[in-house]
Amino acid sequence: MDKVLEMLEPGVSVEILELGTGSGAVAVALAYQDPNIKVTATDISPQALQVAKITRPAWRWRVKSSFSKATYLPMLRQNIP
């Protein structure tokens, strides 16, 4: 997470896409760092997304994040030469 934050300019709006969010802890932690960071977190597992949605409410007042189910592996496999 520190490496991602080092690459960002403070105060500049940025959108981050997290693939394979799991519990959502990284997405929430990144979004918490700066109100200009918006994170869209995805996971193929509905169970993981349920956990992520439980993690977020404690920080809802500060965090711009959304969680959605995504199947991205087929797309990635198509683009590998």
WOZIUR-V484427 format. One record per residue. NEAR is the number of other ideal C-beta (glycine too) atoms within 8 Angstrom. Layout:
# WOZIUR-V484427
NEAR
NEAR
This chain:
# WOZIUR-V484427
7
5
6
9
9
6
5
10
4
5
5
7
6
8
7
11
7
12
7
7
15
10
8
15
8
11
15
14
9
14
14
8
7
7
5
8
13
11
16
11
14
14
13
10
6
6
6
12
13
8
11
16
10
7
11
13
7
5
10
7
4
7
11
7
13
6
13
8
8
8
7
9
7
7
8
8
7
6
5
5
1
